[in-house]
Amino acid sequence: MTPKIFECEYRFCLILWEHEPIKSTDLAKLCKEKLEWSKTTTYTVIKRLGERGVLKNENTVVSSLVSKEEAQLSELEELMEKKFE
């Protein structure tokens, strides 16, 4: 099962998917530029998504474990389940 990715995390993941693999410092710079996040916020999201199995951070290089397509399909299935049981 695909881990849940919340809306603000999804915007972060869009940046990651476009640039991965990417050093966490470079990712923090992109998040500052595109999302107006502080470095601390970016690192917190990296940690949280890493704990949930959405991404991995090895030797300060961040890459996804869940593809954009998997995340979108999971969100669509969840929406259909909520709306149509």
C-alpha positions in Angstrom: 0.0 0.0 0.0 1.2 3.5 -0.9 1.9 5.7 2.1 -0.4 8.8 2.5 1.1 12.0 1.1 -0.7 15.2 2.3 -1.2 18.3 0.2 1.8 20.3 1.3 4.0 17.2 1.2 2.8 16.5 -2.3 4.0 20.0 -3.4 7.4 19.1 -1.9 7.3 15.7 -3.7 6.7 17.4 -7.0 10.0 19.2 -6.6 11.7 16.0 -5.5 10.4 14.0 -8.4 11.6 16.6 -10.9 15.1 16.8 -9.4 15.9 13.5 -7.8 18.3 12.2 -6.8 19.2 15.5 -5.1 21.4 16.6 -2.1 19.2 17.7 0.8 20.9 21.1 0.9 20.0 21.7 -2.7 16.4 20.5 -2.1 16.2 22.9 0.8 17.2 25.7 -1.5 14.6 24.8 -4.0 11.9 24.5 -1.3 12.9 28.0 -0.1 12.6 29.3 -3.6 9.4 27.5 -4.7 7.5 27.0 -1.5 9.0 29.7 0.7 9.9 27.1 3.3 12.8 27.4 5.8 15.6 24.9 5.8 14.2 23.5 9.0 10.8 22.9 7.5 12.3 21.1 4.6 14.4 18.8 6.8 11.4 18.1 9.0 9.4 17.0 5.9 12.3 14.9 4.6 12.4 13.2 8.0 8.6 12.6 8.2 8.4 11.3 4.7 11.4 9.1 5.2 9.8 7.6 8.3 6.6 6.8 6.3 8.5 5.2 3.5 7.8 7.9 0.8 11.5 8.7 0.3 15.0 7.8 1.4 17.8 10.1 2.6 21.2 8.3 2.3 24.4 10.3 2.8 22.4 13.5 2.4 21.1 12.4 -1.0 17.3 12.3 -1.2 15.3 10.1 -3.6 11.8 8.9 -3.7 10.5 5.4 -2.9 7.0 6.3 -4.2 6.6 7.5 -7.8 4.4 10.4 -8.8 2.1 7.9 -10.6 1.8 5.7 -7.5 1.0 8.7 -5.3 -1.6 10.0 -7.7 -3.3 6.6 -8.1 -3.4 6.1 -4.3 -5.0 9.6 -3.9 -7.6 8.8 -6.7 -8.4 5.4 -5.1 -8.9 7.1 -1.7 -11.1 9.7 -3.2 -13.3 7.1 -4.9 -13.6 5.1 -1.8 -14.7 8.1 0.2 -17.2 9.3 -2.4 -18.6 5.9 -3.6 -17.7 3.5 -0.8 
